[in-house]
Amino acid sequence: MKPNPVVHFELPAKDIKRMSKFYQTAFGWGAQSMGAEMGEYEVLTTTESDAKTGRPTTPGAINGGLYKMTEDEYSQHPSVVISVDDLDESMQKTTDAGGTIHGEPYDIPGIGRYVSIVDTEGNRVSLLQPSPDMEGKK
C-alpha cells in the first residue's frame, strides 16, 4: 500500500486574528483569510510557496490553517490533513481499521473533497482528496 502523505496542518483558535498575528510575528508566517463564506478559515504559509498553486516549493514542507474553535471536543486540538486518492475508499478503510467518520464529506472549492475522521485513540485527523485541477499542481 502506498503511504498517504500529511499535506497540511490545522490549529484551533478562539481568536483567529490574534493567533494569526502571533504566528506572523513569532515565525514570519504569511496569512490569508478565506472570509465568512469559509467560516473565517485562515490559511497559513509557513514556507516559500508557488505563487500560482500556493503549494510549498520545498519538498516535505507543509502549510497550514487556523479554524474557529467550537464546543465540539474534536475542534479543540490541532489536526493534520492527509492526502488520499479516493476519499470514499479511505473513509471505508478508516472504519474498517476501527476509526470513525466525524461529520460529512464536503467540497472545498478549488482544493478538493474533505472530511474529518477520529482515530482509535480519539484524535481528529482530516482526509483530503485533491480536486482534479489540483492534481497537476502537486
Secondary structure as GFF3:
##gff-version 3
##sequence-region A 1 138
A	DSSP	beta_strand	6	13	.	.	.	ID=ss1
A	DSSP	alpha_helix	16	27	.	.	.	ID=ss2
A	DSSP	beta_strand	30	33	.	.	.	ID=ss3
A	DSSP	three_ten_helix	36	38	.	.	.	ID=ss4
A	DSSP	beta_strand	42	45	.	.	.	ID=ss5
A	DSSP	beta_strand	63	68	.	.	.	ID=ss6
A	DSSP	three_ten_helix	73	75	.	.	.	ID=ss7
A	DSSP	beta_strand	79	83	.	.	.	ID=ss8
A	DSSP	alpha_helix	87	96	.	.	.	ID=ss9
A	DSSP	beta_strand	100	108	.	.	.	ID=ss10
A	DSSP	beta_strand	112	118	.	.	.	ID=ss11
A	DSSP	beta_strand	124	130	.	.	.	ID=ss12
A	DSSP	alpha_helix	132	135	.	.	.	ID=ss13
###
